[in-house]
Amino acid sequence: MLLFKPLFVGWDQGLLGMCFGEKRQLKILAKLAYGPQGSLPTIPGGATLIFDTELVAVNGKTASGENASDSEI
């Protein structure tokens, strides 16, 4: 798994195979995120989560091999 296995199985699945510079919108169903309990008070139970993502670096390295700045990550 890539990131937050206990909470975001859908996030991990959605990011697999991404290339540098690629953008994706991840729509994560509740069963692959916080489930029926949610994360109150911010995220209600059963919520579908939507994230707009862009891969700018992997392990702090950009596509050109340079170190990514904190503002890029």
ROLUMRO-40612 format. One line per field, with one value per residue: y negated, x negated, z of N, C-alpha, C, O in turn. Coordinates in pm, whole numbers. Layout:
n.py (Y, ...)
n.px (X, ...)
n.pz (Z, ...)
ca.py (Y, ...)
ca.px (X, ...)
ca.pz (Z, ...)
c.py (Y, ...)
c.px (X, ...)
c.pz (Z, ...)
o.py (Y, ...)
o.px (X, ...)
o.pz (Z, ...)
END
This chain:
n.py (119, -230, -473, -546, -295, -194, -386, -489, -299, -321, -550, -463, -268, -435, -590, -420, -345, -602, -865, -1101, -1434, -1371, -1414, -1334, -1271, -1149, -948, -831, -579, -537, -284, -233, -425, -614, -471, -365, -501, -742, -1044, -1225, -1566, -1647, -1477, -1312, -998, -737, -895, -986, -1048, -1302, -1376, -1595, -1529, -1556, -1423, -1520, -1456, -1179, -1020, -1258, -1335, -1494, -1467, -1534, -1453, -1617, -1750, -1794, -2095, -2194, -2340, -2237, -1982)
n.px (-84, -32, 20, 232, 341, 533, 738, 771, 801, 907, 778, 512, 553, 643, 420, 228, 7, -15, -170, -446, -338, -82, 270, 547, 886, 1003, 1259, 1380, 1548, 1740, 1695, 1433, 1299, 1368, 1588, 1908, 1905, 1775, 1582, 1630, 1634, 1619, 1638, 1914, 2079, 2074, 1993, 1895, 1579, 1402, 1118, 893, 604, 248, -46, -349, -595, -799, -891, -1021, -1153, -1149, -1026, -1246, -1450, -1537, -1535, -1226, -1068, -926, -696, -609, -530)
n.pz (0, -50, 103, 334, 452, 655, 639, 376, 147, -105, -200, -228, -431, -637, -701, -803, -1065, -1165, -1355, -1365, -1346, -1419, -1381, -1176, -1088, -797, -688, -407, -260, 42, 162, 98, 229, 503, 584, 731, 973, 941, 994, 1223, 1342, 1079, 846, 740, 819, 576, 365, 33, -92, -269, -450, -609, -774, -840, -962, -858, -752, -645, -361, -291, -523, -837, -1180, -1333, -1175, -979, -643, -488, -382, -64, -116, -354, -298)
ca.py (0, -353, -581, -534, -173, -178, -483, -525, -194, -376, -645, -381, -210, -540, -647, -322, -362, -743, -914, -1239, -1536, -1325, -1461, -1244, -1298, -1024, -943, -719, -541, -525, -153, -236, -541, -615, -378, -418, -584, -873, -1104, -1342, -1633, -1696, -1386, -1232, -857, -701, -998, -962, -1151, -1337, -1444, -1629, -1501, -1568, -1364, -1612, -1398, -1050, -1017, -1387, -1358, -1532, -1392, -1566, -1397, -1718, -1744, -1880, -2184, -2171, -2403, -2152, -1855)
ca.px (0, -109, 34, 307, 419, 652, 843, 787, 770, 943, 672, 401, 592, 656, 290, 142, -18, -23, -296, -478, -259, 55, 375, 662, 986, 1034, 1390, 1361, 1669, 1724, 1641, 1288, 1246, 1400, 1696, 2035, 1885, 1724, 1481, 1702, 1750, 1591, 1681, 2026, 2079, 2120, 1956, 1806, 1475, 1352, 989, 823, 464, 147, -172, -459, -720, -795, -999, -1089, -1223, -1063, -1050, -1382, -1546, -1571, -1460, -1108, -1058, -807, -579, -565, -478)
ca.pz (0, -68, 199, 458, 436, 738, 607, 235, 51, -236, -239, -278, -559, -736, -737, -867, -1208, -1208, -1412, -1329, -1413, -1445, -1291, -1167, -986, -728, -624, -318, -189, 186, 202, 75, 302, 646, 613, 782, 1092, 904, 1082, 1273, 1286, 944, 741, 788, 786, 443, 268, -80, -92, -402, -443, -733, -745, -944, -917, -886, -705, -579, -261, -293, -650, -948, -1304, -1381, -1081, -879, -519, -488, -267, 18, -177, -466, -246)
c.py (-125, -449, -539, -412, -165, -271, -496, -416, -246, -474, -567, -322, -315, -598, -549, -350, -505, -775, -1057, -1336, -1497, -1380, -1360, -1298, -1162, -1039, -815, -694, -519, -394, -143, -355, -527, -523, -445, -509, -724, -916, -1237, -1436, -1670, -1609, -1297, -1085, -833, -799, -943, -1079, -1175, -1419, -1473, -1616, -1528, -1512, -1455, -1556, -1261, -1043, -1143, -1419, -1390, -1448, -1416, -1513, -1495, -1696, -1841, -1968, -2151, -2230, -2321, -2025, -1880)
c.px (-88, -101, 102, 397, 542, 768, 872, 741, 799, 840, 555, 433, 597, 524, 198, 128, -25, -162, -319, -396, -115, 150, 490, 760, 1024, 1170, 1389, 1488, 1639, 1659, 1490, 1222, 1281, 1516, 1819, 2019, 1835, 1609, 1538, 1610, 1734, 1651, 1794, 2013, 2133, 2080, 1867, 1708, 1426, 1225, 941, 674, 376, 18, -287, -594, -694, -917, -1085, -1162, -1120, -1098, -1190, -1490, -1589, -1487, -1343, -1110, -932, -682, -524, -496, -355)
c.pz (0, 50, 329, 458, 526, 698, 458, 140, -90, -288, -298, -414, -670, -784, -809, -1017, -1256, -1258, -1366, -1412, -1440, -1338, -1294, -1064, -926, -660, -539, -238, -41, 228, 180, 144, 451, 684, 671, 904, 1058, 992, 1129, 1347, 1138, 834, 794, 746, 646, 334, 156, -84, -234, -385, -585, -702, -866, -889, -957, -842, -645, -488, -268, -421, -759, -1071, -1357, -1288, -973, -753, -527, -365, -189, -44, -294, -417, -162)
o.py (-123, -501, -501, -426, -130, -236, -511, -438, -218, -479, -601, -326, -287, -649, -591, -377, -529, -720, -1128, -1321, -1581, -1391, -1309, -1362, -1072, -1132, -705, -778, -487, -392, -55, -383, -438, -501, -567, -587, -816, -833, -1345, -1390, -1721, -1661, -1216, -1053, -900, -789, -865, -1195, -1081, -1520, -1385, -1686, -1523, -1549, -1468, -1603, -1230, -1060, -1137, -1523, -1322, -1367, -1327, -1527, -1461, -1631, -1956, -1924, -2087, -2176, -2334, -1969, -1786)
o.px (-203, -204, 34, 519, 649, 884, 988, 650, 723, 817, 505, 350, 558, 516, 101, 227, -39, -261, -224, -385, -34, 115, 526, 721, 1071, 1191, 1397, 1531, 1526, 1577, 1425, 1105, 1229, 1540, 1834, 2109, 1851, 1545, 1500, 1516, 1829, 1708, 1771, 1943, 2227, 2129, 1775, 1749, 1411, 1224, 946, 624, 422, -24, -319, -698, -584, -1030, -1207, -1228, -1018, -1191, -1248, -1609, -1668, -1383, -1359, -1148, -841, -573, -407, -412, -296)
o.pz (45, 93, 425, 462, 477, 720, 420, 59, -183, -409, -405, -504, -783, -895, -871, -1086, -1376, -1210, -1332, -1534, -1480, -1221, -1400, -967, -996, -582, -593, -158, -4, 320, 236, 122, 518, 803, 663, 934, 1139, 1057, 1083, 1411, 1078, 738, 884, 650, 602, 221, 181, -79, -312, -314, -671, -614, -980, -779, -1076, -889, -601, -532, -252, -428, -771, -1066, -1420, -1317, -886, -756, -569, -257, -242, -25, -329, -487, -109)
END
